[in-house]
Amino acid sequence: MASGPLLTGPAVRTSLGDVVAERLREAILNSELSPGQHLREEQISESLDVSRGPVRDAFLILEREGLVTLSRHRGATVVQLSVEDFGEVYSLRSVIEELAVRLAIRRRDDSDLQALEEALADLRAGMKRKITEQVAAQLDVAFHDNIFRAAHHERLYGSWSSIRMQVHWFLLLRTVASQDWREGMIQSHSRILELIRAGDEPGAVTAIGQHIRDAYNRICGTLIEQQTDSEQVPDARQRAESYLLS
């Protein structure tokens, strides 16, 4: 088959299901839809003026992202992420992002470094003004997304994609008002990029590991306080700590 101009570039398509998924994703992350809330297919279809097919497609997308659970009898429900979920997501993240950093150093090209520079510039600009937890999470995840892209490993990126929105959700539990915290965020991400650019694999692995552990410790206390009865806090902390890797 002869190739022509239409076959010379990547095809960019956005389905109606993707559009519906984005609307629902924003509603979940902005707490417009609550954990445990049942999502009625008919109601969403009418509200967004689409047929039920794209809504069902959106539910499948959000299930893959870990934001929605699907069951035969109840349909779609917004997830209720627990301390155990948090431990699983962050222990998995620590392993796959270490690999991503190693591969990013070995495989990155100039465009990858430029994308990371731009993500860091966006993060730096955001942290220097009044910022919401939602925007801070978006900027944070965008930087790390570019590390995984720089690894040039499709299955690794797929693993990251499966937990990325859950990572985003957990990052919303941080308090971003502290100027010290904002400055620390800039320094931490700057250091990671500096080490990747320098090709310092051991240093970058150490830096990303510490970065993820710091995030884990910062979020963990808030999550436990929100979800755990006071009598069960010690047990919850012990369970959470069991996920931390040295």
Secondary structure, 3 states (H helix, E strand, C coil): CCCCHHHCCCCCCCCHHHHHHHHHHHHHHCCCCCCCCEECHHHHHHHHCCCHHHHHHHHHHHHHCCCEEEECCCEEEECCCCHHHHHHHHHHHHHHHHHHHHHHHHHCCHHHHHHHHHHHHHHHHHHCCCCCHHHHHHHHHHHHHHHHHHCCCHHHHHHHHHHHHHHHHHHCCCCCCCHHHHHHHHHHHHHHHHHHHHCCHHHHHHHHHHHHHHHHHHHHHHHHHHHCCHHHHHHHHHHHHCCCCC
